[in-house]
Amino acid sequence: SKVNAFGFNFKIVIFIEDKSATKNYFYFEENKLNKFFNTENTAYGYYVSKDLENCRLKLDIKPVQLQKINENSLIDAIDFNFNFHFENSNYSEELKKFKSYEDLTLEIINAYE
C-alpha cells in the first residue's frame, strides 16, 4: 500500500509567569478581536500556516495551564504545536530531512525564549 499523506509533529511548551504574559507575544493593536477580548484575564494565542518545500507547515500556539507533578497547583504555559504535513511526497526522502524540520521548530521556539 502507498502512503498518500503523513506528517512530522513537534509539541513544545514554554512556561510563563501567568497567562497575561501571552499579550506580550501575540497582542497587536490592529486586531479587531481586541474590541471583544481586551481584559486583564484575556489569554492570547496564534495560528499561522505556510507552504514550505514539499509540505504545509501549520503552527498552533495556545495558552494552557498544566498540572504540576506531585503538587496540587497549576502552572501557566504557552503550548506550541508544529505540524509539517506532506501529501504525495516520498516518505523515505522526507525522513532524511527530518533534522531540518526539527531545526526550524527550535529556531522558532528560540525566538520566544
N, C-alpha and C positions, 0 to 999 in steps of 0.2 A: 504494500500500500504506500501511497505517496503522501507526504506531509505538505499540506497546502498553506498552512499558517502556523506560526509559532512566535514566541516572544521571550525576551530576557527581562526579568523584573528585579528591581532593586528597591528595598524599603529601608530608609534611614530616618532616625528620629533625632532631633536636636532639642535638648532641654532648655527651657526658658524660665525666667523668674515668675511670670504669670501671663495669662492669655492676652493682657493688654499690650504686651511686647510685640504681638503679631502686627499691630498697627504700624510699628516702625518699619517692618519689612514689606507690607502689602497694601498700605493705605495710599491712595493718590487722590488729590483734590478733585480731579475731573470725573471721578466715578459717580454715576447717577445713583447708585445704591446708597451712597452716604446720606442721602435725604432720609432714608429709612433705617439705616444701620450706623449711626454715629453717636453711640452712647459709651459710657465708661466700661460697660461689660461686653462690648462688641468684640468678637474674635474674628480675625481676618485670615483668609487663605488665598489660594491662587490655582488656576488651571491654565495650562498652555500646551500646545502641541505643534509639531512641525515635521515636514519630511526631512529625513536625514539618511543620506546614502540610499540603501535598499529597504529602509524601514520608515515607520511613523513613530516618532518619539512623543510620548504623552507624559506629562508631569502633573500630578495632582498633589497639591500641598494643603494640608488641613491642620487646624489647631486641634489638639487632643489632650485628654487627661489620662495618665497612666497610673495604675496601682503600684505603689512601692512594695517591693518584696519584703516580707516579714514586718511590715508596718501597716497600720490602718489609716493610711493617708494617700493622697493623690499628688502627682507632680504634673505641671503643665509642660507641654512639648509641642513641637511642630513636626508633623508626620509627612515625609517626602516619599511619594510613590512614583517611581520611574517605570515606564513600560516601553520597551523597544519592540514594536510589533512588525512582524515580517509576513508578507503574503507572496506566494510564488517565488520564494528565494531558496537558494541552496543551503540547507541546514548545516551541512558539514563545513561549507565555506564561511558562513557567518559565525559559526562556533569558533573558528580560528581567530576571528576578530573580537571575541568576547572581551578581552582585556581593554580594547579601545572603548567599548561601551561602558565598562566599569570606570575607566579613567575619566570619561566625560561626566559620569554621575558624580564622582568625587570632586571634580573641578567645580561643578555647580554647587555642591554642598559646601565646599571651602569658601565660597562667596558669602555664605551665611554664618560662618563660624568666626 
